[in-house]
Amino acid sequence: MSRRRQRSVKIIATLGPASDDSQTIERLFRAGADVFRINMSHSSHDDLSARVRMIREVEARTERPIGVLIDLQGPKLRIGKVAHGAITLKPGDTFHLDLKDTPGDETRVYLPHPEIFSVLESGAHILLDDGRIRLRVESQEHDHAKTTVVYGGKLSDRKGVNLPDTILPVRAMTEKDRADLDHALSLDIDWVALSFIQHPDDLADARKAIAGRAALMAKIEKPSALIYLDEILELSDGLMVARGDLGVEVPIEDVPGRQKQLTRQARASGKPVVVATQMLESMINSPTPTRAEVSDVATAVFEGADAIMLSAESAAGQYPEEAVAMMDRVAQRVEEDPNYRSIIDAQRPGPEATSADAITVAARQVAETLGVASIVCYTNSGSTGLRAARERPGVPIVALTPVKAIARRLALVWGLHCVLTEDAVDLDDMVERACRIAFQESAAARGDRVIITAGVPFGTPGATNLLRIAYVGSHQQLTSE
C-alpha cells in the first residue's frame, strides 16, 4: 500500500457487526478508510473499548495515524406501543397523542415526553416514522395534543418522533451521552459528534464536558441548528451534514442546497465538514452502488467536503470493504476530473488578517507559480494544518507534528497527510527533516522543490510566520534557497 492516499477528501467508515474484528478494520483502512466512526446508539462501553483497541492495533501495524470519531446518541423521541403491533392512519382522521401508558389504536397513541406538550403550538407539524406520517396540531394541553392526519400510513410500535416546527426544552446531551462520553474520553478518542443540536448552548455544554480532550463536531440535523449556524460553527471544531435526519425535518428538496451552504461555510471558517448518510446505501446488500449514489458521492467531493462517510454500508452491510474501495475510487476519479480544480478554486474564501493566513495563502500561490511538488507544514496544535487545508492547494500537504493526538485528529481533514516527527531544532533541521519526509512519503522526488511553512520560535503553537522553498536532494545532501 502506498503510504500516502492518492486523493485529498477523507473517508470515514462506521464500525459495527460487519466490521468488528481487527483484520476487517485493517482491510477497511487499506481500502481507503482514514477515520473510524463508532455509533453509541448501537455500542456498549465494552464494544467501544474493544473497537478502539482494535483500531489502535491497526494503527500500530500500519504506522499511520488513524482518527476515531464517537457519535453520541442524543435524545430519542419515540411513541409507545400500539395494539396488535401496528395501526393504520388515514388522511383527515383525528388522532390524539397523550401521556396514557396503554397501547394505542387508530384514535390515539402514548407519547412519553411531557416536555413536547409544553411547547407545542396549533399548526405545528409532528412527524412519525422518519416523516412517513405527518400530523398537524389542532389543539394541545399539558398532557395531550389533538392532531389531524395529513399523510397517513402504517404505524407500528416505538417509532421515532420529529418536530420540525418546534424547539424543544431538551438538552442535546442525555445522561447516557455523558456516561458514554466519559468512557470514550478515557480511551483517547479524537472526535466527538454531538446529535440533536438546537441551540449554541448545546455545544457549550459538550465543550465543557470534553474539556479539550477531543475535538467537537456539530451534527446539523435540525432546522433550528441552521438558524444558529454562525454561533454553532464558532463553538465547534467541525460540522457533519447529517442529511438523513435533516431531510426529515426540512423539505427534502432543500437538502442539496443546505449541503452546499454548510460545506462552504465550514470551509470559510477553516473547520472540517463531513457529508454523511445514505451515500452508498444500496451497497448494504449489493456489491455495486446505484449510479445516483455514485453521483451523490461525487457531488460532495466536487463541493470540497473534507470527508465523506459510510454508515450502515460498513457497519452492517454485506460488502463493507467493497463500499470503502468504491468510495475511494469515485473520490480519486473526481479529483482527476478537469472540472474539479476550477470548482474548488472558485469557492476559495478570502484570507483572514493574520500572519498564519498570509503565510498559508502565499504557500499555495507560490506552489502554483513554481509548480512545486508539495507543501510541508509544521503544526503543533493543528491550526496550521487546518489553514493549509482551507486553501485547498493543488499539491499534496504533508503535515508534520510531534503530537500523536493532533495527527489523529487531522486524519479527518482535507488533503493532510500527517506524519509524526519531532520538532525542528533550527532552520537547517527544519529544511532537512521536511525534505526527507516529503521524499519518504512519496510527496516529492529528488530534484523537486517543496514549500515549507513553520513557526519561529519552533514548537510555539499557532505562530506560523516562516515560508521556505527547498530542493529535495539525496538523503544526505539537501539544499534550500
C-alpha positions in Angstrom: 0.0 0.0 0.0 1.2 3.5 -0.8 1.7 5.3 2.4 0.0 8.4 1.1 -3.6 8.4 -0.2 -4.0 9.4 -3.8 -6.8 11.8 -3.0 -7.5 14.8 -0.8 -11.0 14.1 0.5 -11.0 11.7 3.5 -13.3 8.6 4.1 -15.0 7.8 7.4 -16.2 4.2 7.9 -18.6 3.3 10.6 -17.8 0.1 12.6 -20.5 -2.4 13.5 -21.3 -6.2 13.4 -20.0 -6.4 9.8 -16.6 -4.9 10.7 -16.0 -5.9 14.3 -12.6 -7.6 14.2 -9.1 -6.3 13.8 -8.5 -7.9 10.4 -11.6 -6.4 8.9 -10.7 -3.0 10.3 -7.3 -3.2 8.7 -8.8 -4.2 5.4 -11.1 -1.2 5.5 -8.1 1.0 6.3 -6.1 -0.4 3.4 -9.1 0.0 1.1 -9.2 3.7 2.0 -10.8 4.5 5.4 -9.0 7.3 7.2 -11.2 7.6 10.2 -13.5 5.1 12.0 -16.8 6.1 13.5 -18.4 4.3 16.4 -22.1 5.0 16.8 -23.0 5.0 20.5 -26.7 4.3 19.6 -25.6 0.8 18.9 -22.5 0.3 21.1 -22.0 -0.6 24.7 -19.0 0.6 26.7 -17.4 -2.9 26.2 -18.0 -2.6 22.4 -16.4 0.8 22.4 -13.3 -0.3 24.3 -12.8 -3.3 22.1 -13.2 -1.3 18.8 -10.9 1.5 19.9 -8.3 -1.1 20.9 -8.5 -2.8 17.5 -8.2 0.5 15.7 -5.1 1.3 17.7 -3.7 -2.2 16.8 -4.2 -1.4 13.1 -2.6 2.0 13.6 0.5 0.3 15.1 0.7 -2.3 12.3 0.3 0.2 9.5 2.3 3.0 11.2 -0.2 5.6 10.2 -2.3 7.9 12.5 -6.0 6.9 12.4 -8.8 9.0 13.7 -11.6 7.7 15.9 -14.9 9.5 15.9 -17.5 8.8 18.6 -21.1 9.6 17.6 -23.3 10.3 20.7 -26.9 9.1 20.5 -28.6 12.2 21.8 -32.3 12.3 22.9 -34.5 9.8 21.2 -38.2 10.7 20.9 -40.5 7.8 20.3 -44.1 6.8 20.6 -45.2 3.9 22.8 -46.8 0.6 21.8 -49.8 0.2 19.6 -52.5 -2.5 19.7 -51.6 -5.7 17.8 -48.2 -4.2 16.8 -49.5 -1.8 14.1 -52.3 0.5 13.2 -53.2 2.4 10.0 -53.8 6.2 10.0 -55.8 7.8 7.2 -55.5 11.4 5.9 -58.1 13.6 7.5 -58.5 11.4 10.6 -58.4 12.9 14.1 -55.5 11.4 16.1 -54.5 12.1 19.7 -51.1 12.0 21.4 -51.2 11.7 25.2 -49.5 10.5 28.4 -51.6 7.4 28.9 -49.2 4.4 29.0 -51.5 2.0 27.3 -51.4 0.5 23.8 -52.5 2.9 21.1 -55.2 2.5 18.4 -56.5 4.3 15.4 -57.5 7.3 17.6 -54.6 7.8 20.0 -51.1 6.7 21.0 -48.8 7.2 24.0 -46.2 9.9 23.7 -43.9 9.6 26.8 -42.4 13.1 26.5 -44.4 15.7 28.5 -41.8 18.3 27.5 -43.2 18.1 24.0 -46.8 19.1 25.1 -45.5 22.1 27.0 -44.1 23.8 23.8 -46.4 22.5 21.0 -48.5 25.2 19.2 -51.5 24.9 17.0 -50.5 24.5 13.4 -47.2 22.8 14.2 -46.4 19.5 12.5 -45.4 16.2 14.1 -43.7 13.6 12.0 -43.7 9.9 12.8 -41.6 7.1 11.5 -38.9 9.2 9.7 -41.5 11.5 8.3 -43.6 8.9 6.6 -46.6 10.0 8.7 -47.3 13.7 9.2 -49.7 15.2 11.8 -50.9 18.8 12.2 -51.6 20.0 15.7 -55.1 21.4 16.1 -55.1 22.0 19.9 -52.9 21.0 22.9 -52.9 20.8 26.7 -50.2 19.9 29.2 -50.9 16.2 28.8 -52.2 15.7 25.2 -52.5 17.0 21.7 -55.2 16.8 19.2 -54.0 16.4 15.6 -55.2 15.9 12.1 -53.5 13.3 9.9 -52.0 15.0 6.9 -50.2 12.0 5.5 -51.2 8.6 6.8 -49.9 5.1 6.7 -49.0 2.1 8.8 -47.7 3.0 12.3 -46.0 0.3 14.5 -44.5 0.3 18.0 -41.8 2.7 19.2 -41.5 4.7 16.0 -39.5 7.9 16.1 -41.0 11.4 16.5 -39.7 14.6 14.8 -40.9 18.1 15.4 -39.6 20.4 12.6 -41.5 23.5 13.7 -40.8 23.2 17.5 -37.7 23.9 19.6 -37.8 21.5 22.4 -36.7 22.3 26.0 -34.3 19.4 25.8 -30.5 19.5 26.0 -28.5 17.7 23.3 -26.6 15.6 25.9 -28.5 13.0 27.9 -27.3 11.1 31.0 -26.4 8.2 28.7 -24.4 10.6 26.4 -22.5 11.9 29.4 -21.6 8.4 30.6 -20.7 7.4 27.0 -18.5 10.5 26.6 -16.7 9.9 29.9 -15.8 6.4 28.9 -14.8 7.4 25.3 -12.5 10.2 26.6 -10.8 7.7 28.9 -9.8 5.8 25.7 -8.2 8.8 24.0 -10.6 9.1 21.1 -10.2 12.0 18.7 -13.6 13.4 17.7 -17.0 13.6 19.4 -20.0 14.1 17.2 -22.9 15.8 19.1 -26.5 15.0 18.0 -29.8 16.9 18.4 -28.2 20.3 18.4 -30.9 23.0 18.6 -29.0 25.9 20.1 -25.4 27.1 20.6 -25.8 26.3 24.3 -25.8 22.6 23.4 -22.3 23.0 22.1 -21.2 24.9 25.2 -22.4 22.0 27.4 -20.5 19.5 25.4 -17.3 21.5 25.1 -17.3 21.9 28.9 -17.6 18.2 29.4 -14.9 17.4 26.8 -12.5 19.9 28.4 -10.1 19.9 25.5 -9.6 16.1 25.4 -11.1 15.7 21.9 -12.4 17.8 19.0 -16.1 18.5 18.9 -18.2 18.0 15.8 -21.6 19.5 15.5 -24.1 17.4 13.6 -26.5 19.6 11.7 -29.8 17.7 11.6 -32.4 20.1 12.9 -33.9 23.3 11.3 -33.1 25.3 14.5 -29.4 24.5 14.0 -29.5 26.2 10.7 -30.8 29.4 12.3 -27.8 29.5 14.7 -25.2 28.2 12.3 -22.7 31.0 12.8 -22.7 30.6 16.5 -22.6 26.8 16.2 -19.6 27.0 13.9 -17.8 29.2 16.3 -18.2 26.8 19.2 -17.4 23.6 17.3 -14.3 22.2 15.7 -16.1 20.8 12.7 -19.6 20.1 11.1 -21.3 17.0 10.0 -24.1 17.4 7.4 -26.4 14.7 8.8 -28.6 14.5 5.7 -30.9 11.7 6.9 -32.4 13.5 9.9 -32.1 16.9 8.3 -34.0 15.6 5.3 -36.9 14.6 7.6 -37.2 17.9 9.3 -36.6 20.3 6.4 -38.2 19.9 2.9 -36.2 17.2 1.2 -35.8 19.4 -1.9 -33.9 21.9 0.3 -31.2 19.4 1.5 -28.8 19.7 -1.5 -28.7 23.5 -1.2 -28.2 23.2 2.5 -25.4 20.7 2.0 -23.6 23.3 -0.3 -24.2 26.1 2.2 -22.8 24.1 5.1 -19.8 22.8 3.2 -18.8 26.3 2.0 -19.5 28.0 5.3 -17.4 25.4 7.2 -14.5 25.8 4.7 -14.7 29.6 5.1 -14.3 29.2 8.8 -11.4 26.8 8.4 -13.1 23.9 10.0 -13.6 20.4 8.5 -17.0 19.4 7.2 -18.3 15.8 6.8 -21.1 14.8 4.4 -22.9 11.8 5.8 -25.9 9.5 5.4 -27.1 7.1 2.7 -24.1 7.8 0.4 -23.8 4.2 -0.9 -26.8 2.7 0.9 -27.6 0.1 -1.8 -24.2 -1.4 -1.0 -25.6 -2.7 2.3 -27.0 -5.6 0.2 -25.3 -5.2 -3.2 -21.6 -5.3 -4.3 -22.2 -2.3 -6.5 -23.9 1.1 -5.9 -26.5 2.8 -8.0 -25.5 5.5 -10.5 -27.3 8.0 -8.5 -25.3 7.1 -5.3 -22.0 7.5 -7.2 -23.2 10.9 -8.4 -24.1 11.8 -4.9 -20.6 10.9 -3.6 -19.0 12.8 -6.5 -21.0 15.9 -5.7 -19.8 16.0 -2.1 -16.2 15.7 -3.4 -16.7 18.4 -6.1 -18.0 20.7 -3.3 -14.8 20.3 -1.4 -16.1 18.4 1.6 -13.3 17.3 4.0 -14.7 13.8 4.5 -17.4 11.6 3.2 -18.9 9.0 5.4 -20.2 5.4 5.3 -22.8 4.3 7.9 -24.6 1.0 7.6 -22.7 0.2 4.5 -19.6 -0.6 6.5 -21.2 -1.2 9.9 -23.9 -3.8 9.0 -23.7 -4.3 5.2 -22.6 -7.4 3.3 -19.8 -5.6 1.5 -18.0 -3.2 3.9 -14.6 -3.4 2.2 -16.1 -3.0 -1.3 -18.1 0.1 -0.1 -14.9 1.7 1.1 -13.0 0.8 -2.0 -15.8 2.1 -4.2 -15.9 5.4 -2.3 -12.1 5.7 -2.7 -12.2 5.1 -6.5 -15.0 7.6 -7.0 -13.2 10.2 -5.0 -9.9 9.7 -6.9 -11.7 9.9 -10.2 -13.5 13.1 -9.3 -10.2 14.8 -8.2 -8.7 13.9 -11.5 -11.6 15.4 -13.4 -10.6 18.6 -15.4 -13.5 20.5 -13.8 -12.5 19.7 -10.2 -9.9 22.4 -9.7 -12.0 25.1 -11.2 -14.9 24.3 -8.9 -12.7 24.1 -5.8 -10.8 27.2 -6.6 -14.0 29.2 -7.3 -15.2 28.5 -3.8 -11.9 29.6 -2.1 -12.6 32.0 0.8 -10.5 35.1 1.3 -7.7 35.0 3.9 -8.1 36.4 7.4 -5.8 39.2 8.5 -3.3 37.0 10.4 0.3 36.1 9.8 -0.6 32.4 9.6 -3.1 33.1 6.8 -0.7 35.3 5.0 1.9 32.6 5.0 -0.5 29.9 4.1 -2.0 31.8 1.2 1.5 32.7 0.0 2.5 29.0 0.2 -0.4 28.0 -2.1 0.3 30.8 -4.5 4.0 30.0 -4.7 3.2 26.3 -5.2 1.0 27.2 -8.2 3.6 29.7 -9.6 6.6 27.4 -9.3 5.0 24.1 -9.8 6.4 22.6 -6.5 5.8 19.0 -5.6 4.2 19.6 -2.2 3.7 21.8 0.8 5.2 20.7 4.1 3.8 22.4 7.2 4.9 22.1 10.8 1.9 22.1 13.1 1.8 21.6 16.9 -1.8 22.5 17.7 -3.2 21.5 14.3 -4.2 25.1 13.4 -1.5 25.5 10.7 -2.7 22.2 9.1 -6.3 23.4 9.1 -5.4 26.7 7.5 -3.3 24.9 4.8 -6.3 22.6 4.1 -8.6 25.6 3.9 -6.7 26.8 0.8 -7.3 23.5 -1.0 -4.0 23.7 -2.9 -3.4 21.6 -6.0 -0.4 19.8 -4.5 -0.1 17.4 -1.5 0.1 18.8 2.0 2.4 16.9 4.4 1.6 18.0 8.0 4.4 17.3 10.4 3.6 17.2 14.1 5.2 15.9 17.3 1.8 15.3 18.9 0.1 12.0 18.2 -3.4 13.2 19.2 -3.1 16.1 16.6 -2.0 13.7 13.8 -5.0 11.5 14.6 -7.4 14.5 14.7 -6.1 15.9 11.4 -6.7 12.5 9.7 -10.2 13.7 9.0 -9.1 17.0 7.3 -9.0 17.5 3.5 -5.6 16.9 1.9 -3.5 16.5 5.0 -1.1 13.6 5.1 0.0 13.6 8.7 3.4 12.4 9.9 4.6 12.1 13.5 8.1 13.7 13.9 10.0 15.7 16.5 10.0 19.5 16.3 12.8 21.0 14.3 15.6 22.4 16.4 16.9 25.0 13.9 16.4 26.1 10.3 18.7 23.6 8.8 17.0 20.8 10.7 13.6 22.1 9.6 14.6 22.0 5.9 16.4 18.6 6.1 13.5 17.0 8.0 10.8 18.4 5.7 12.6 17.3 2.5 13.5 13.9 3.8 9.9 13.1 5.0 8.4 14.5 1.8 10.6 12.2 -0.2 9.9 9.2 2.1 6.1 9.8 1.9 6.2 10.0 -1.9 5.2 13.6 -1.8 8.3 14.7 -3.7 11.2 13.2 -5.7 14.9 14.0 -5.8 15.3 17.3 -7.6 11.8 18.6 -6.8 11.1 21.7 -4.9 8.9 21.8 -1.8 7.5 24.7 0.2 7.9 24.6 4.0 5.9 26.6 6.5 6.6 26.8 10.2 6.6 29.0 13.2 9.6 30.6 14.8 10.5 30.0 17.6 10.0 26.3 16.9 7.4 24.5 18.9 5.2 27.5 19.5 1.6 26.7 18.7 -0.2 29.0 16.3 2.9 31.0 15.4 3.2 30.3 11.7 5.5 33.1 10.3 8.0 31.4 8.1 7.9 30.2 4.5 10.9 28.4 2.9 11.4 27.0 -0.6 13.7 23.9 -0.6 15.1 21.4 -3.1 14.9 17.7 -2.4 18.3 16.2 -2.9 19.8 13.0 -1.7 19.1 11.7 1.8 22.4 13.3 3.0 22.6 16.5 0.9 19.5 18.7 0.9 19.8 22.3 -0.2 17.4 25.2 0.2 17.0 28.7 -1.3 
